[in-house]
Amino acid sequence: MVSSRVAPAGAGKTFRGYDQQQQFLLPPSLDDWLDEDDEARFVSEVVDDVLDLSGVYASYESAAGAPPYDPRMMLKLLLFAYSTGVTSSREVERRCKRDIGFRWLSGNQAPDYRSLARFRRRHLGVLPGLFAQVLQVCAQAGLVRLGRVALDGTKLHANASKHKAISYDRIVPKIDQLHAEVDALLAEAEAVDQAEDDEHGPERRGDEIPAELARRETRLAKLRAAKEQIEADAAEKAAAAAREKAEAAGKPAEQAEQAAVDAAGNAKPKPKAQRNFTDPEARIMKTNHGFDYAFNAQAAVDEDHQIVLAAQVTQQATDVQQFVPMTEQTVSILTVAGIGQSPQTVLADAGYCSESNLAAAGKLASQVLIATGRQDHDERFPQGMVEGPPPEGASRREQMAHTLRTAQGHADYARRKAIVEPVFGQIKTRQNAGQLRLRGLAGAQGEWLLHALCHNLRKLRNATTIGIVPA
C-alpha cells in the first residue's frame, strides 16, 4: 500500500520513494547488518578470544534456579554499553531491541534491566582481574611504554540527592526528639494493650508494632548510624593531620602515632558536617558544578597512548593521602599484568605534596616530580632555572623545588596535564562517567574501574584501526 501523503504543492524536485508499509526481505542474519569495523565486533572478539572469564563463571557453580543469561553475552553488553556512554540498565534493555550493535551482541535477546543491573553488581569483584588482563594486552601491543606516568584525581558525582542529607548539629536534637516520640508511642501502645486485655481478655498476641512506631525507630537507627559515621570521619581526619604534623617536625614514628591517637580521641565533628541517607558513603566535595555528593576518582596514566595503569576511588576530597596507595597499586597491577617494570618518571600536582609523600617518593624506583605549591616563609625555593644538585641541608620540599627547576625536571613536569587531563575528559564525555550509577564505595570503585577498562579497550581498538597495532 502506498502512502496517501503527497509532496507540498509547487515542489518540483523528485524524491526517492518512501513507504513505511513497504514489506522487506531482511537479511537472515544480524551479522549482515553490522559494519565490519563496528566497535561491537571488537568488544565481542576481546571477550571471546582474549579475556579469561573463569572468575566470572566461578560465581555460578553453586547457583540454583532457572538458567541465567550467558555471562559472555552479558559482559559484552556491559563493556559495549560503557564504552559508548550507556550506563543505564534500562537504556541497555531498550538498546537490545532497537540498536543493531546491541542486538548483535545479545544474539537478538533482550535481557531485562534487573538482570543487567544484578550482573553488573554481582561481578564487581572480578573487574580488577579483567582490568589487568586488558592492560597486559595493551602492553603486548606496545601501547604501554612506562616513560612518564601522570597521577591525578577527578570528582565523580555520586548517585545521591543533596536533599536527603542531615548535618551533625541537627542529628543530636533530632535523636532526642525521636527518643521522646518513641517512648510516648510505646507508652500509648502499652496502655492500649492493657485496655484491650481488660475488654477482650489476655489472648491477643500484643506484639504487633504500630506503623508509626516502626517508621520512627527506622529513622532513629539511620540517624544514629549517620552520627557515628560523622564522628568517625572527624577522628580519622584529626589523626591524619596530627600524624602529618608530627612527621613534618621530625618526631619518631611512635610519637607521631601517639599524637594521631590523642587527636582522634579529642576530635569533634564540625556542626555542618553532613551525611547522606541515599548513599551514606558519598561525601560533599567541590566539583565543576559546585559542591555536591561525590567520590574522588584517582588514575595513573601512561604518556604515549594514555593507557590507564591504575584506577581507584576514595571518599577523601583531597589527593594528598592518595599518593602512596596509587603508586603501590600501579606497581602491583603492572606486576599482575606481567609487565614487571616501573615507570621512569611519576608526575603529580601540588595536591599530592606533603612531607610523608616526599619521603615515600624517595623510596620508589621511579623518579618522582611533585609540584611543591606555594613557598613557605622559612623555605628557600630557587628562582628561575637551575643546574646541578640541590644545595646541602635543603629540606625535601626545597630539594623537590630545585629538581622541578632543572631543565629536565621542567620539561618532564610540563607534560603532566597533557597526559592525564585528556583521559578524564574522554572518559567523562565519551563514556558518561561523570555521574555514577552504583551507590556505595565498593560500587563507585567497581564502576570507575569498569570505565578505565573500557577506556583502555577503546585505545587498543583505535591503535589497531589506524595501524599502530597489527590487526
C-alpha positions in Angstrom: 0.0 0.0 0.0 1.3 3.4 -1.0 1.0 6.4 1.5 -1.7 8.9 0.5 0.6 11.8 1.6 2.0 13.8 -1.3 4.7 16.4 -1.7 3.6 20.0 -1.0 2.2 21.9 -4.0 4.8 23.5 -6.1 7.7 21.1 -5.1 9.3 20.4 -8.4 12.0 18.1 -7.0 11.7 14.4 -7.4 12.5 12.5 -4.2 13.4 8.9 -3.5 10.5 6.6 -2.8 9.3 6.4 0.8 6.8 3.9 2.1 6.7 2.9 5.8 4.4 0.0 5.0 6.8 -1.5 2.4 7.5 -5.2 3.1 11.2 -6.3 3.0 13.1 -9.5 2.6 15.5 -8.8 5.5 19.0 -10.4 5.7 18.8 -13.8 7.5 21.5 -12.8 10.0 22.1 -9.7 12.0 25.7 -10.1 11.1 25.0 -8.8 7.7 23.6 -5.6 9.2 26.7 -4.7 11.2 29.7 -3.0 9.7 32.9 -5.0 9.7 34.8 -2.4 11.7 32.0 -1.8 14.2 33.1 -1.4 17.8 30.7 -4.1 18.9 32.7 -6.7 16.9 35.9 -5.6 18.6 34.3 -6.0 22.1 33.0 -9.4 21.1 36.4 -10.6 19.9 38.1 -9.4 23.1 35.6 -11.2 25.4 35.6 -14.4 23.3 39.3 -14.6 22.4 41.3 -12.6 24.9 39.8 -12.4 28.4 39.9 -15.3 30.9 36.4 -15.4 32.3 36.9 -18.2 34.8 36.4 -15.8 37.7 33.0 -14.8 36.2 31.9 -18.3 35.6 33.0 -19.4 39.1 30.2 -17.5 40.8 27.6 -19.7 39.0 28.9 -23.1 40.2 26.6 -23.3 43.2 23.8 -21.1 41.8 20.3 -22.6 41.8 17.1 -21.6 39.9 16.4 -21.1 36.3 19.4 -20.9 33.8 20.9 -17.4 33.8 21.9 -15.5 30.7 25.2 -16.4 29.2 27.9 -14.4 31.1 29.8 -13.8 27.9 26.8 -12.1 26.4 26.1 -10.1 29.5 29.8 -9.0 29.8 29.8 -8.0 26.1 26.7 -5.8 26.6 28.2 -4.3 29.7 31.6 -3.4 28.1 30.0 -2.1 24.9 27.4 -0.1 26.8 30.0 1.7 29.0 32.3 2.2 26.0 29.6 4.1 24.2 28.3 6.0 27.2 25.3 4.0 28.0 25.4 3.3 31.8 21.7 2.9 32.5 20.5 -0.8 32.7 17.1 0.3 31.4 18.6 2.0 28.4 20.7 -1.1 27.7 17.5 -3.2 27.7 15.9 -0.7 25.2 19.0 -0.7 23.0 18.9 -4.5 22.8 15.6 -4.1 21.0 16.4 -1.0 18.8 20.2 -0.9 18.3 21.8 -3.2 15.8 25.1 -3.4 17.8 23.4 -4.3 21.0 21.1 -6.8 19.3 24.0 -8.4 17.5 26.0 -8.8 20.8 22.9 -10.2 22.6 22.1 -12.7 19.9 18.8 -10.9 19.4 17.9 -11.4 23.0 16.7 -8.6 25.3 17.8 -9.2 28.9 15.6 -7.2 31.3 17.2 -4.3 33.2 17.1 -6.1 36.5 19.2 -8.9 35.2 21.7 -6.4 33.7 21.9 -4.5 36.9 22.4 -7.6 39.0 25.1 -8.9 36.7 27.0 -5.6 37.0 26.8 -5.5 40.8 27.5 -9.3 41.1 30.8 -9.2 39.2 32.4 -6.1 40.6 35.0 -8.3 42.3 36.3 -9.7 39.1 36.9 -6.3 37.4 40.4 -5.9 38.8 41.4 -9.2 37.2 39.8 -8.2 33.9 41.4 -4.8 34.0 44.9 -6.4 34.5 44.2 -8.7 31.5 43.3 -5.8 29.2 46.4 -3.9 30.5 48.5 -6.8 29.6 47.1 -6.9 26.1 47.8 -3.2 25.7 51.4 -3.7 26.8 51.8 -6.6 24.4 50.5 -4.3 21.6 53.2 -1.8 22.5 50.8 0.8 24.0 52.4 0.9 27.4 55.9 2.4 27.5 56.2 3.5 31.1 58.3 6.6 30.4 56.3 9.4 32.1 53.3 8.4 34.1 50.9 11.1 35.5 48.8 10.8 38.6 45.7 12.9 39.3 42.2 12.8 40.6 38.8 13.9 39.4 35.4 14.1 41.1 32.5 11.8 40.1 29.0 12.7 41.1 27.5 10.1 43.4 24.1 8.6 43.0 22.8 10.7 46.0 20.5 13.6 46.5 21.6 16.7 48.4 18.0 16.9 49.7 18.4 13.5 51.5 21.0 14.6 54.0 21.3 16.0 57.5 24.1 17.9 59.3 25.7 16.9 62.6 24.2 19.9 64.5 20.7 18.7 63.6 21.3 15.0 64.3 21.7 15.2 68.1 18.5 17.1 68.8 16.7 15.0 66.3 17.7 11.8 68.0 16.5 13.2 71.4 13.2 14.2 69.8 12.7 10.8 68.2 13.6 9.1 71.5 10.8 11.0 73.2 8.3 10.2 70.4 9.2 6.5 70.6 8.8 6.4 74.4 5.5 8.2 74.1 4.3 5.7 71.4 5.5 2.7 73.4 3.6 4.0 76.5 0.5 4.6 74.4 0.8 1.1 72.9 1.1 -0.4 76.3 -1.9 1.5 77.6 -4.0 0.4 74.6 -2.9 -3.3 75.1 -3.9 -3.1 78.7 -7.2 -1.6 77.8 -7.9 -4.3 75.2 -6.8 -7.1 77.6 -9.3 -5.7 80.1 -12.0 -5.6 77.5 -11.2 -8.8 75.4 -9.1 -10.9 77.6 -5.3 -11.6 77.5 -5.4 -13.8 74.4 -4.3 -11.1 72.0 -0.6 -11.5 71.0 0.2 -7.9 71.6 3.5 -7.9 69.6 2.2 -6.0 66.6 4.3 -2.9 66.0 2.3 0.2 65.1 3.4 1.5 61.7 4.1 5.0 63.1 6.5 3.4 65.7 8.3 1.3 63.1 8.9 4.4 61.0 10.3 6.4 63.9 12.5 3.5 65.0 13.9 3.1 61.5 14.7 6.9 61.3 16.3 6.7 64.7 18.6 3.9 63.6 19.6 5.8 60.5 20.3 9.0 62.5 22.5 7.1 65.0 24.4 5.5 62.1 24.9 8.9 60.5 26.1 10.4 63.8 28.6 7.6 64.3 30.0 8.0 60.7 30.4 11.7 61.0 32.3 11.3 64.3 34.5 8.5 62.8 35.3 10.8 59.9 36.3 13.6 62.2 38.5 11.3 64.2 40.2 10.0 61.1 40.9 13.5 59.7 42.2 14.7 63.0 44.5 11.7 63.3 45.9 12.1 59.8 46.6 15.8 60.4 48.3 15.2 63.7 50.4 12.4 62.2 51.4 14.6 59.3 52.3 17.5 61.6 54.5 15.2 63.8 56.3 13.7 60.8 57.0 17.1 59.4 58.5 18.1 62.7 60.8 15.1 62.5 59.4 13.3 65.5 59.8 9.5 65.8 57.2 7.2 64.4 56.0 6.2 67.9 55.4 9.8 68.9 53.7 10.6 65.6 51.3 7.6 66.1 50.6 8.6 69.7 49.8 12.1 68.5 47.4 10.7 66.0 45.6 8.6 68.6 45.3 11.5 71.0 43.9 13.8 68.2 41.4 11.1 67.2 40.2 10.8 70.8 39.7 14.5 71.2 38.2 15.2 67.7 34.8 16.9 67.5 32.9 17.0 64.2 32.1 20.3 62.6 28.5 21.3 63.2 27.8 21.5 59.4 29.4 18.1 58.6 26.8 16.1 56.7 25.8 12.5 56.0 23.6 11.5 53.1 20.8 8.9 53.5 20.6 7.9 49.8 24.3 7.0 49.7 25.8 7.3 53.2 29.3 6.6 51.8 29.3 9.6 49.4 30.9 12.8 50.6 30.3 16.5 49.9 33.1 17.6 47.5 33.8 20.6 45.3 33.0 19.7 41.7 33.0 21.7 38.5 29.3 22.4 39.2 29.7 23.5 42.8 29.5 21.4 46.0 27.8 18.1 45.6 27.9 14.5 46.9 30.7 12.8 45.0 33.7 10.4 45.1 37.3 11.2 44.3 38.4 9.1 41.4 42.2 8.6 41.0 44.0 7.4 37.9 47.6 6.8 36.9 48.1 7.3 33.1 50.9 6.3 30.8 52.1 9.0 28.5 52.5 7.5 25.0 48.9 6.3 24.4 47.1 7.5 27.5 46.6 4.0 28.9 45.2 3.9 32.4 47.6 1.9 34.6 45.7 2.1 37.9 42.3 3.4 39.0 41.0 3.9 42.5 38.1 5.7 44.2 38.3 7.3 47.6 35.9 9.2 49.9 38.6 11.8 50.7 38.1 15.0 48.8 41.8 15.9 48.7 44.5 14.0 46.9 47.3 14.2 49.4 46.6 10.8 51.1 46.3 9.0 47.7 49.9 9.2 46.5 51.2 6.2 48.4 48.2 3.9 47.7 48.2 4.8 44.0 51.9 4.3 43.4 51.7 1.0 45.3 48.7 -0.1 43.2 50.3 0.9 40.0 53.4 -1.3 40.7 51.1 -4.1 41.9 48.9 -4.1 38.8 52.0 -3.9 36.5 53.3 -7.0 38.2 50.0 -8.8 37.9 49.7 -7.9 34.2 53.2 -9.4 33.7 54.8 -6.1 32.7 57.4 -6.3 35.6 58.7 -2.8 35.1 58.3 0.5 37.0 57.7 3.9 35.3 60.7 6.0 34.7 59.1 9.2 36.0 55.9 9.8 38.0 54.3 13.2 37.8 51.8 14.6 40.4 50.4 18.1 41.1 50.7 20.1 44.3 47.6 18.4 45.7 49.9 15.4 46.5 52.7 17.4 48.1 53.3 16.5 51.8 56.3 15.6 53.9 55.3 12.0 54.1 54.7 11.7 50.3 58.0 13.3 49.5 59.7 10.8 51.9 57.8 7.9 50.2 58.8 9.2 46.8 62.5 8.9 47.7 62.0 5.2 48.2 60.5 4.4 44.8 62.4 3.0 41.9 60.9 5.8 39.7 61.9 9.4 39.7 59.0 11.4 41.2 58.2 15.0 40.4 55.5 16.6 42.7 54.7 20.3 42.4 55.6 22.0 45.7 52.9 24.7 45.7 53.5 28.0 47.4 56.7 28.7 49.2 56.5 29.0 53.0 58.2 31.9 54.7 61.0 29.8 56.1 61.8 27.9 52.8 64.2 28.8 50.0 63.0 27.8 46.6 65.3 28.6 43.7 64.2 31.5 41.4 64.4 30.7 37.7 66.1 27.7 36.1 69.0 25.9 37.9 71.6 23.3 37.2 73.3 20.7 39.3 72.1 19.0 42.6 70.2 20.8 45.4 72.2 22.6 48.0 73.3 20.8 51.1 70.9 20.9 54.0 67.9 21.6 51.8 64.5 20.2 53.1 62.6 17.6 51.0 60.3 20.3 49.6 63.3 22.5 48.8 65.0 19.6 47.0 61.9 18.9 45.0 61.5 22.6 44.1 65.1 22.6 42.9 64.6 19.4 40.8 61.5 20.9 39.2 63.5 24.0 38.1 66.2 22.0 36.3 65.9 21.7 32.5 64.9 18.1 32.6 62.6 18.4 35.6 60.8 21.4 34.0 60.4 19.5 30.7 59.1 16.4 32.4 56.6 18.1 34.6 55.3 20.3 31.8 53.8 17.1 30.3 51.6 16.3 33.3 48.4 18.0 32.2 48.7 16.7 28.6 48.9 13.1 29.9 46.2 12.8 32.4 43.6 15.6 31.9 42.6 14.4 28.4 41.9 10.9 29.8 39.4 12.3 32.3 37.8 14.4 29.6 37.5 11.4 27.2 36.0 9.1 29.9 33.5 11.7 31.1 32.5 12.8 27.7 32.5 9.6 25.6 31.6 7.2 28.4 29.3 9.4 30.5 31.4 8.6 33.6 30.9 11.9 35.4 27.7 10.6 37.0 27.9 7.3 38.8 25.1 4.7 38.7 26.1 2.5 41.6 25.9 3.5 45.2 28.5 2.9 48.0 32.2 3.0 47.9 32.5 -0.5 46.5 30.0 0.3 43.8 31.8 3.5 42.9 35.2 1.7 42.8 33.8 -1.0 40.5 32.2 1.4 38.2 35.3 3.6 37.9 37.4 0.6 37.2 34.9 -0.5 34.5 35.2 2.9 32.9 39.0 2.7 33.0 38.9 -0.8 31.4 36.6 0.4 28.6 38.8 3.4 28.0 41.8 1.1 27.6 39.8 -1.1 25.2 38.9 1.9 23.1 42.6 3.0 22.9 43.5 -0.6 21.9 40.8 -0.6 19.2 41.9 2.8 17.9 45.5 1.7 17.7 44.5 -1.4 15.8 42.3 0.6 13.4 45.0 3.2 12.5 47.7 0.6 12.1 49.8 1.1 15.2 49.0 -2.4 16.3 48.8 -5.1 13.5 45.2 -6.3 13.1 
